[in-house]
Amino acid sequence: METYASSEVQGSNAFLSTEVLPDGGTGKFNVRPGQTVILVDHGDVTRKVSVPGESGELLLRPTANGYLDEKQTSMRFIPNPFGQGRLFRSGDLCKWIEVGKQLQLVGRVDFQVKVSGKLVELEHVERAAEGLLGIRQAAARTFVRSSGTMVVALFLSVDGTRRKGFEGERETKEQLALVLPSHAVPATIAFLDEIPLLKNGKKDRNALPVPEEDGEDEMTDSLGMVRAVGQRWAQEFRARQAVCGISVTALLFQHWFRWSYWGPLAYRSHWCPLAYDGSLAGRVACLSWEDNSGIQWGWQDTLFQNTMHVLLLITLRLSMSLLMWTVGYLDARVQKNLRDFFVQCLSVYAVYWFMHWPLVTNKYFGFPTHFRAAYSVRVAWSCKAYTFYRLTSRCLTALRIPPGLQALFMYVVAWHLHSVKIRDCGHYLMGYWLGTVATQAFVERMLRRSKKEAVAAFCLCACAFCVRDSFTEIVEMYGEPNYFDCLYPVRIVMDATIVACIVIFVGEGTPFLRILGQALVGSYITHTTISPDAATFVRWARCYGGIAQLACACLLPIAYILTIGYLAQLLIFQAVRRLQVWK
């Protein structure tokens, strides 16, 4: 027996076929007495189809009242044009074998198919694929495996920026698994030079080839593939959170304490973590100076002073540069369609303007201080810069320029203009390029490194730090006026080496680092205005010795992230949820 059923049409309105006929025909159903079964022209629901052999959309008398989505309800539950009540547009194309008694299912109006017992709209799969970078056109069809299960096959026409073959198929599956339900993820993906079209320009799905089954493919089952993708993405997500935890801690340390060292400080950095003295680190011009607030620091402990210099140099490498590499890689791994891309850019730009609120509160309420308000606006430039980086990447990609060449182009422009912001754009694009070319096996190999490899990465990172700063002049505000000299390419290579070593050393990170990384946005937005007076805390610990001062200076950013940063992150999360509900 074959059964036709729908959750919108149940009980006495459902109809069953008799046994399958000897000719082997399937999808033939008998209409029971008293049932409302109407075939209409799909383009004109007021025209009833009553000729045997002519196809029409199947309309039934529903038992449900509609969907939660009112728009979808109005489209599928329509007034009965031939009488009273409402009719449900099933979307199934049928033809009468015997008018009013028996009909046959011949297809779908909206290209919906049933896979694993659930409806899949092929056009939705195609739109999701065409929203990925590097895909010109996509066409989907179904096919039945030798095991008898029906799955979705996807055919792609791509440009030169997207890989083909096995790696390209795996990469596309992983990206589609993030935007499609598990049962809708294509089981197989093939690459064509051009998608076959009809004379009217529409896709000719009937002309698509029958895909070949690969018995060696370990991810032929869509549900199993989604589970495997989920596990790998969870691994990468933990690693990104750990790296962000390091970056946000370094960012707060750098922004809070480098101001305290602004003054008559100018030295050439030839430092070594094991022996930071006058012969290796250069001459410190002043051991007692005032910060911008006029508060006397007067450090007398040499251990604390020299260690702070080293920490500031290290955090200078671990703040924005590391963050730009990480964000670029993340954007490449989680590619967005055009609409989501612009929504993200506008959201980040809105954060940029939101960070101007201290100027307003300082003007009318005197909080925070004018210095803190001005500094908050200065720090907010990175939000505007990130929006610029995203738009630059999108525009250069539209010009069919590979991401690797995009990064090199930005590095050259930064060298010519001596622009740190354009250099950071190069860092972002380089991270984006790595996200597009890195195979899953390579990423897993890096994150699942052995302890010996982690120690080797740490040692190489320390050596890169020493080499990197042996020929770099550090002056006021820990700036680098000679960054864009003839050794600029070497510095870029050293920065990339440092980032790679940190990623290998951290791996998936520790739960504590991941917790810090979760509060990245909240800490970034609030750390310049709602922040403790670092000078007061460190000066308070002065009577307990240099080690106590170092502990206070290092623990202060961490405590801030775990309290105020986390609270701000929760508020932002709730605001985003409210906006999504409102939308």
C-alpha positions as CSV (number, residue, x, y, z in Angstrom):
1,M,0.0,0.0,0.0
2,E,1.2,3.5,-0.8
3,T,0.1,6.3,1.5
4,Y,-0.2,10.1,0.9
5,A,-0.2,12.0,4.1
6,S,0.5,15.5,5.4
7,S,0.7,17.1,8.8
8,E,-1.6,19.9,7.5
9,V,-4.2,17.3,6.3
10,Q,-5.0,14.4,8.6
11,G,-7.8,12.2,9.7
12,S,-10.7,11.6,7.2
13,N,-9.1,14.1,4.7
14,A,-6.1,11.8,4.1
15,F,-6.4,9.4,1.2
16,L,-4.7,6.0,0.5
17,S,-4.0,4.1,-2.6
18,T,-4.8,0.5,-3.3
19,E,-2.0,-1.9,-3.7
20,V,0.7,-1.1,-6.3
21,L,-0.5,-2.0,-9.7
22,P,1.0,-4.8,-11.7
23,D,2.5,-2.3,-14.2
24,G,4.8,-1.1,-11.4
25,G,3.5,2.4,-11.4
26,T,4.0,4.2,-8.1
27,G,2.6,7.4,-6.6
28,K,-1.0,6.5,-7.6
29,F,-3.7,7.3,-5.0
30,N,-7.4,6.6,-4.7
31,V,-9.7,9.4,-3.5
32,R,-12.1,8.3,-0.8
33,P,-15.7,9.3,-0.9
34,G,-16.4,12.7,0.8
35,Q,-12.8,14.0,0.4
36,T,-12.0,17.4,-1.0
37,V,-9.4,16.8,-3.7
38,I,-8.9,19.5,-6.3
39,L,-6.2,20.0,-9.0
40,V,-5.7,23.6,-10.2
41,D,-3.3,25.4,-12.5
42,H,-0.2,26.4,-10.5
43,G,-0.2,29.8,-12.1
44,D,-3.9,30.4,-11.7
45,V,-5.6,28.7,-8.7
46,T,-9.0,29.7,-10.0
47,R,-8.7,27.4,-13.0
48,K,-9.6,23.8,-12.1
49,V,-7.8,21.0,-13.9
50,S,-10.3,18.3,-14.8
51,V,-8.8,16.6,-17.9
52,P,-7.1,13.2,-17.5
53,G,-3.4,13.4,-18.1
54,E,-3.1,17.2,-17.4
55,S,-0.9,18.1,-14.5
56,G,-2.0,20.5,-11.7
57,E,-1.2,21.5,-8.2
58,L,-2.9,19.4,-5.5
59,L,-5.3,21.3,-3.2
60,L,-6.8,19.6,-0.1
61,R,-9.2,20.6,2.7
62,P,-6.9,21.2,5.7
63,T,-7.4,20.2,9.3
64,A,-4.7,22.6,10.6
65,N,-5.3,26.3,11.0
66,G,-1.9,27.4,9.6
67,Y,1.7,27.9,10.5
68,L,3.4,30.1,13.1
69,D,4.7,32.2,10.2
70,E,1.7,34.3,9.1
71,K,3.3,35.0,5.7
72,Q,3.8,31.3,5.0
73,T,0.2,30.7,6.2
74,S,-1.2,33.2,3.7
75,M,0.7,31.6,0.9
76,R,-0.3,27.9,1.6
77,F,-3.7,28.2,3.2
78,I,-5.9,30.1,0.7
79,P,-9.6,30.8,0.4
80,N,-11.5,28.2,-1.5
81,P,-12.1,29.7,-5.0
82,F,-14.8,27.0,-5.7
83,G,-16.8,27.1,-2.5
84,Q,-16.7,27.8,1.2
85,G,-13.8,27.4,3.6
86,R,-10.1,27.2,2.9
87,L,-7.8,24.9,0.9
88,F,-4.3,23.9,1.5
89,R,-1.8,24.2,-1.4
90,S,0.3,21.0,-1.0
91,G,2.9,22.0,-3.6
92,D,2.6,18.6,-5.2
93,L,2.0,18.2,-8.9
94,C,-0.5,15.5,-9.8
95,K,-2.5,14.4,-12.8
96,W,-5.8,12.7,-13.0
97,I,-5.8,9.0,-14.0
98,E,-9.6,8.9,-13.5
99,V,-11.1,12.3,-12.7
100,G,-12.4,12.4,-9.1
101,K,-11.3,8.9,-8.3
102,Q,-7.6,8.3,-8.9
103,L,-4.6,10.5,-9.4
104,Q,-0.8,10.2,-9.7
105,L,1.9,12.2,-8.1
106,V,4.3,13.5,-10.8
107,G,6.5,16.1,-9.1
108,R,6.8,19.2,-7.0
109,V,5.9,22.8,-7.8
110,D,8.6,24.3,-5.6
111,F,11.4,21.7,-6.2
112,Q,10.9,20.2,-2.7
113,V,11.9,16.6,-2.2
114,K,11.8,14.3,0.7
115,V,15.1,13.2,2.2
116,S,15.3,11.1,5.3
117,G,11.6,11.6,5.8
118,K,12.0,15.5,5.8
119,L,11.2,18.0,3.0
120,V,14.2,19.6,1.4
121,E,13.8,22.6,-1.0
122,L,16.4,22.2,-3.7
123,E,16.4,25.9,-4.5
124,H,17.2,26.7,-0.9
125,V,20.3,24.4,-1.1
126,E,21.3,26.1,-4.4
127,R,20.9,29.6,-2.8
128,A,23.0,28.6,0.2
129,A,25.8,27.3,-2.2
130,E,25.7,30.4,-4.4
131,G,26.1,32.6,-1.3
132,L,29.6,31.1,-0.8
133,L,32.6,32.9,-2.2
134,G,33.9,31.5,-5.5
135,I,30.7,29.8,-6.6
136,R,29.1,31.2,-9.8
137,Q,26.1,28.9,-10.1
138,A,24.7,25.8,-8.3
139,A,22.2,23.2,-9.3
140,A,20.8,20.5,-7.1
141,R,19.0,17.2,-7.8
142,T,18.2,14.0,-6.0
143,F,19.5,10.5,-6.7
144,V,18.9,7.1,-5.2
145,R,21.9,5.3,-3.9
146,S,22.5,1.6,-4.4
147,S,21.4,1.2,-0.8
148,G,18.0,2.6,-1.7
149,T,18.3,5.9,0.2
150,M,17.5,9.2,-1.5
151,V,20.1,12.0,-1.1
152,V,20.8,15.4,-2.5
153,A,23.5,15.9,-5.1
154,L,24.9,19.4,-5.8
155,F,26.6,20.5,-9.0
156,L,28.8,23.7,-8.9
157,S,30.3,26.0,-11.4
158,V,33.2,27.9,-9.7
159,D,35.8,30.5,-10.5
160,G,39.5,30.3,-9.9
161,T,39.3,31.3,-6.2
162,R,37.7,28.0,-5.1
163,R,39.3,24.6,-5.1
164,K,37.9,21.7,-7.0
165,G,38.2,18.0,-6.4
166,F,38.1,16.2,-3.1
167,E,39.4,19.1,-1.0
168,G,36.9,21.5,-2.7
169,E,34.0,19.1,-2.1
170,R,35.0,18.6,1.6
171,E,35.4,22.4,2.1
172,T,32.0,23.2,0.5
173,K,30.2,20.5,2.6
174,E,31.7,21.9,5.8
175,Q,30.5,25.4,4.9
176,L,27.0,24.3,3.9
177,A,26.7,22.3,7.1
178,L,26.8,25.6,9.0
179,V,23.8,27.1,7.2
180,L,21.7,24.1,6.2
181,P,19.9,21.4,8.3
182,S,21.7,18.1,8.5
183,H,19.2,16.3,6.2
184,A,19.7,19.0,3.5
185,V,23.5,18.9,3.3
186,P,24.4,17.4,-0.1
187,A,25.8,13.9,0.1
188,T,27.9,14.4,-3.0
189,I,29.2,17.5,-4.8
190,A,30.5,17.6,-8.3
191,F,32.1,20.4,-10.3
192,L,31.0,21.4,-13.8
193,D,32.3,24.0,-16.3
194,E,28.8,25.3,-16.8
195,I,25.4,24.5,-15.3
196,P,23.1,23.3,-18.1
197,L,20.3,25.9,-18.9
198,L,17.0,25.8,-20.7
199,K,16.3,28.2,-23.6
200,N,14.5,30.5,-21.2
201,G,17.7,30.8,-19.0
202,K,16.4,28.6,-16.2
203,K,18.4,25.7,-14.8
204,D,17.9,22.4,-16.6
205,R,18.0,20.0,-13.7
206,N,17.0,17.1,-15.9
207,A,20.2,17.5,-17.8
208,L,22.4,17.2,-14.7
209,P,24.5,14.0,-14.8
210,V,23.8,11.1,-12.4
211,P,26.6,11.4,-9.7
212,E,28.9,8.5,-9.1
213,E,29.0,6.9,-5.7
214,D,32.4,6.8,-4.0
215,G,32.6,3.8,-1.8
216,E,35.8,5.1,-0.2
217,D,34.3,8.4,1.0
218,E,34.0,8.2,4.7
219,M,31.4,11.0,4.8
220,T,28.7,9.8,2.4
221,D,26.1,9.9,5.1
222,S,24.9,13.4,5.7
223,L,24.2,13.0,9.4
224,G,27.6,11.4,10.0
225,M,29.2,14.1,8.0
226,V,27.5,16.9,10.0
227,R,28.7,15.2,13.2
228,A,32.3,15.1,12.0
229,V,32.1,18.7,10.8
230,G,30.7,19.7,14.2
231,Q,33.5,18.1,16.1
232,R,36.1,19.7,13.9
233,W,34.5,23.1,14.1
234,A,34.2,22.8,17.9
235,Q,38.0,22.1,18.0
236,E,38.7,25.1,15.9
237,F,36.3,27.2,18.0
238,R,38.1,26.3,21.2
239,A,41.4,27.2,19.7
240,R,40.1,30.6,18.5
241,Q,38.7,31.4,21.9
242,A,42.0,30.6,23.5
243,V,43.9,32.8,21.1
244,C,41.4,35.6,21.6
245,G,41.9,35.2,25.4
246,I,45.6,35.9,25.0
247,S,44.9,38.8,22.7
248,V,42.4,40.5,24.9
249,T,44.6,40.2,27.9
250,A,47.5,41.7,26.0
251,L,45.3,44.4,24.7
252,L,44.2,45.6,28.1
253,F,47.7,45.4,29.5
254,Q,49.1,47.4,26.6
255,H,46.4,50.1,26.7
256,W,46.5,50.5,30.5
257,F,50.2,50.4,31.2
258,R,51.9,51.9,28.2
259,W,50.4,55.3,29.0
260,S,52.1,55.1,32.4
261,Y,55.5,54.9,30.6
262,W,54.9,57.8,28.3
263,G,57.4,60.5,29.1
264,P,61.1,61.1,28.4
265,L,61.6,57.5,27.5
266,A,63.6,56.7,24.4
267,Y,65.8,53.7,24.0
268,R,66.9,51.2,21.5
269,S,65.6,47.7,22.4
270,H,68.2,45.0,22.3
271,W,66.5,43.0,25.1
272,C,66.9,39.5,26.3
273,P,64.4,37.9,28.8
274,L,67.3,36.5,30.7
275,A,69.4,39.6,31.1
276,Y,67.6,42.9,30.7
277,D,70.2,45.5,31.6
278,G,71.8,48.5,30.2
279,S,74.1,46.7,27.9
280,L,71.4,44.7,26.2
281,A,68.3,46.7,26.6
282,G,69.6,50.1,26.0
283,R,69.7,53.1,28.4
284,V,66.5,54.0,30.2
285,A,66.4,57.8,30.2
286,C,64.4,58.3,33.3
287,L,63.6,56.1,36.3
288,S,61.1,58.5,37.9
289,W,58.5,60.4,35.8
290,E,54.9,61.4,35.8
291,D,52.1,59.9,33.8
292,N,49.5,61.9,31.8
293,S,47.3,62.3,34.9
294,G,50.1,63.9,36.8
295,I,50.5,61.0,39.3
296,Q,54.0,60.3,40.4
297,W,55.0,56.7,39.7
298,G,58.6,56.8,40.8
299,W,59.5,53.2,40.3
300,Q,62.5,52.2,42.4
301,D,62.4,48.4,42.0
302,T,64.6,47.5,39.0
303,L,63.2,44.0,38.7
304,F,59.7,45.4,38.3
305,Q,60.7,48.2,35.9
306,N,62.7,46.0,33.6
307,T,60.1,43.2,33.6
308,M,57.4,45.7,32.8
309,H,59.4,46.8,29.7
310,V,59.6,43.2,28.6
311,L,55.9,42.6,29.1
312,L,55.0,45.7,27.3
313,L,57.1,44.7,24.3
314,I,55.5,41.2,24.3
315,T,52.0,42.5,24.6
316,L,52.7,44.9,21.8
317,R,53.1,41.8,19.5
318,L,50.1,39.9,21.0
319,S,47.4,42.6,20.9
320,M,46.1,43.9,17.6
321,S,48.3,42.0,15.1
322,L,47.5,38.6,16.6
323,L,43.8,39.6,16.7
324,M,43.8,40.6,13.0
325,W,45.3,37.3,12.0
326,T,42.7,35.4,14.0
327,V,39.7,37.5,12.9
328,G,40.8,37.1,9.2
329,Y,41.1,33.4,9.6
330,L,37.7,33.2,11.3
331,D,36.0,35.2,8.5
332,A,37.4,32.9,5.9
333,R,36.2,29.8,7.7
334,V,32.7,31.1,8.3
335,Q,31.9,32.8,5.0
336,K,28.7,34.8,4.9
337,N,26.3,35.7,2.1
338,L,26.1,39.3,0.9
339,R,23.2,40.2,3.2
340,D,24.9,38.8,6.3
341,F,28.2,40.4,5.3
342,F,26.7,43.9,5.2
343,V,24.8,43.4,8.4
344,Q,28.0,42.4,10.1
345,C,29.9,45.5,8.7
346,L,27.1,47.8,9.8
347,S,27.0,46.3,13.3
348,V,30.8,46.8,13.7
349,Y,30.5,50.3,12.5
350,A,27.7,50.9,14.9
351,V,30.0,49.8,17.7
352,Y,32.5,52.3,16.5
353,W,30.0,55.2,17.0
354,F,28.8,53.7,20.2
355,M,32.3,54.0,21.6
356,H,32.0,57.8,21.3
357,W,29.5,57.9,24.2
358,P,32.2,58.9,26.7
359,L,32.5,62.3,24.9
360,V,28.8,62.9,25.5
361,T,28.8,61.9,29.2
362,N,32.0,63.8,29.8
363,K,30.5,67.0,28.3
364,Y,27.3,66.9,30.4
365,F,28.2,64.8,33.5
366,G,31.9,65.0,33.7
367,F,32.3,61.2,33.6
368,P,34.7,59.8,32.5
369,T,37.6,62.2,32.5
370,H,38.4,64.1,29.2
371,F,41.5,62.0,28.9
372,R,39.7,58.7,29.1
373,A,37.0,59.9,26.8
374,A,39.4,60.9,24.1
375,Y,41.4,57.7,24.5
376,S,38.2,55.6,24.1
377,V,37.5,57.3,20.8
378,R,41.1,56.8,19.7
379,V,40.9,53.1,20.5
380,A,37.6,52.8,18.6
381,W,39.5,53.2,15.3
382,S,40.0,49.4,15.1
383,C,36.2,48.9,14.6
384,K,36.2,51.3,11.7
385,A,39.4,49.7,10.4
386,Y,37.9,46.2,10.7
387,T,35.0,47.4,8.5
388,F,37.4,48.7,6.0
389,Y,39.4,45.4,6.0
390,R,36.2,43.4,5.4
391,L,35.1,45.7,2.5
392,T,38.6,45.7,1.0
393,S,38.6,41.9,1.0
394,R,35.2,41.7,-0.6
395,C,36.0,44.2,-3.3
396,L,39.3,42.6,-4.2
397,T,37.7,39.2,-4.2
398,A,35.0,40.5,-6.6
399,L,37.9,41.6,-8.9
400,R,39.0,37.9,-8.9
401,I,42.3,38.7,-7.0
402,P,43.4,35.7,-4.8
403,P,43.5,36.5,-1.1
404,G,47.2,35.8,-0.9
405,L,47.9,38.5,-3.5
406,Q,45.6,40.8,-1.7
407,A,47.7,40.5,1.4
408,L,50.9,41.1,-0.4
409,F,49.4,44.1,-2.2
410,M,48.4,45.6,1.2
411,Y,51.9,45.0,2.7
412,V,53.5,46.8,-0.3
413,V,51.1,49.7,0.0
414,A,51.7,49.9,3.8
415,W,55.5,50.0,3.1
416,H,55.1,52.8,0.7
417,L,52.7,54.9,2.9
418,H,54.3,53.9,6.2
419,S,50.8,53.0,7.5
420,V,50.3,50.7,10.4
421,K,46.5,50.4,9.7
422,I,47.2,49.2,6.1
423,R,49.8,46.8,7.5
424,D,47.1,45.4,9.8
425,C,44.9,45.1,6.8
426,G,47.6,42.9,5.3
427,H,47.6,40.8,8.5
428,Y,43.8,40.4,8.2
429,L,44.0,39.4,4.5
430,M,46.9,37.0,5.2
431,G,44.8,35.3,8.0
432,Y,41.9,35.2,5.5
433,W,44.0,33.5,2.9
434,L,45.2,30.9,5.4
435,G,41.6,30.2,6.3
436,T,40.8,29.5,2.6
437,V,43.8,27.3,1.7
438,A,44.3,25.5,5.0
439,T,43.1,21.9,4.7
440,Q,41.2,20.3,7.5
441,A,43.9,17.7,8.0
442,F,46.5,20.5,8.3
443,V,44.4,22.3,10.9
444,E,43.9,19.2,12.9
445,R,47.6,18.4,12.8
446,M,48.4,21.9,14.2
447,L,45.9,21.7,17.0
448,R,46.7,18.1,18.0
449,R,50.4,18.7,18.3
450,S,52.5,16.8,20.8
451,K,54.0,18.3,23.9
452,K,57.4,18.3,22.4
453,E,56.1,20.2,19.4
454,A,54.4,22.7,21.7
455,V,57.7,23.3,23.6
456,A,59.6,23.6,20.3
457,A,57.0,26.2,19.1
458,F,57.4,28.2,22.4
459,C,61.2,28.2,22.0
460,L,61.0,29.3,18.4
461,C,58.5,32.0,19.4
462,A,61.0,33.3,22.0
463,C,63.8,33.4,19.5
464,A,61.6,35.2,17.0
465,F,60.8,37.8,19.7
466,C,64.5,38.4,20.3
467,V,65.3,38.6,16.6
468,R,62.3,40.8,15.9
469,D,63.2,43.4,18.5
470,S,67.0,43.3,18.1
471,F,66.7,45.6,15.1
472,T,63.6,47.6,16.1
473,E,63.7,51.0,17.7
474,I,61.1,51.5,20.4
475,V,60.3,55.1,21.5
476,E,57.5,57.0,23.1
477,M,54.2,55.0,23.5
478,Y,56.1,51.9,22.4
479,G,55.8,53.0,18.8
480,E,58.2,51.7,16.1
481,P,59.3,54.6,13.9
482,N,61.7,52.5,11.9
483,Y,59.2,49.7,11.2
484,F,58.9,50.5,7.5
485,D,62.6,50.7,6.7
486,C,64.6,48.3,4.5
487,L,64.0,45.5,7.1
488,Y,60.3,45.7,6.8
489,P,59.8,42.4,5.0
490,V,61.9,40.7,7.7
491,R,59.6,42.1,10.4
492,I,56.6,40.8,8.5
493,V,58.1,37.3,8.4
494,M,59.0,37.5,12.1
495,D,55.4,38.6,13.0
496,A,54.0,35.7,11.0
497,T,56.4,33.3,12.7
498,I,55.4,34.6,16.1
499,V,51.7,34.1,15.3
500,A,52.2,30.6,14.0
501,C,54.2,29.6,17.0
502,I,51.6,30.9,19.4
503,V,48.9,29.0,17.7
504,I,50.9,25.8,17.7
505,F,51.9,26.3,21.4
506,V,48.4,27.1,22.5
507,G,46.6,24.4,20.5
508,E,43.0,24.1,21.8
509,G,44.1,26.1,24.9
510,T,42.9,25.7,28.4
511,P,39.4,26.3,29.8
512,F,40.7,29.5,31.5
513,L,42.1,31.0,28.3
514,R,38.8,30.2,26.5
515,I,36.8,31.9,29.3
516,L,38.9,35.0,28.8
517,G,38.3,34.8,25.0
518,Q,34.6,34.7,25.5
519,A,34.6,38.2,26.9
520,L,36.6,39.8,24.0
521,V,33.9,42.2,22.7
522,G,32.6,43.3,26.1
523,S,36.1,43.9,27.5
524,Y,37.2,45.8,24.3
525,I,34.3,48.2,24.4
526,T,34.5,49.1,28.1
527,H,38.2,48.8,29.0
528,T,39.0,52.4,28.1
529,T,36.2,54.1,30.0
530,I,35.0,51.8,32.8
531,S,38.4,50.8,34.0
532,P,40.4,50.9,37.2
533,D,43.2,53.3,37.9
534,A,46.1,51.1,37.2
535,A,48.6,53.5,38.7
536,T,46.7,53.5,42.1
537,F,46.6,49.7,42.3
538,V,50.3,49.1,41.3
539,R,51.4,52.0,43.6
540,W,49.5,50.4,46.4
541,A,51.4,47.1,46.0
542,R,54.7,49.0,45.9
543,C,55.3,48.6,49.7
544,Y,55.1,44.8,49.2
545,G,58.0,44.6,46.7
546,G,58.5,44.3,43.0
547,I,57.0,40.8,42.7
548,A,53.8,42.0,44.3
549,Q,53.7,44.9,41.9
550,L,54.1,42.6,38.9
551,A,51.4,40.2,40.2
552,C,49.0,43.2,40.6
553,A,49.8,44.5,37.1
554,C,49.3,41.1,35.5
555,L,46.2,40.1,37.5
556,L,44.4,43.4,37.1
557,P,43.5,42.9,33.3
558,I,42.4,39.3,34.0
559,A,40.2,40.3,36.9
560,Y,38.6,43.0,34.8
561,I,37.8,40.6,31.9
562,L,36.2,38.1,34.3
563,T,34.0,40.7,35.9
564,I,33.2,43.9,34.0
565,G,34.1,42.4,30.6
566,Y,31.9,39.4,31.1
567,L,29.0,41.6,32.3
568,A,29.3,43.8,29.2
569,Q,29.5,40.7,27.0
570,L,26.2,39.4,28.5
571,L,24.5,42.7,28.0
572,I,25.6,42.8,24.3
573,F,24.4,39.2,23.9
574,Q,21.0,40.1,25.3
575,A,20.8,43.1,23.0
576,V,21.6,41.0,20.0
577,R,19.0,38.5,20.9
578,R,16.4,41.2,21.3
579,L,17.2,42.6,17.9
580,Q,16.9,39.2,16.4
581,V,13.5,38.7,18.0
582,W,12.4,42.1,16.8
583,K,13.6,41.3,13.3
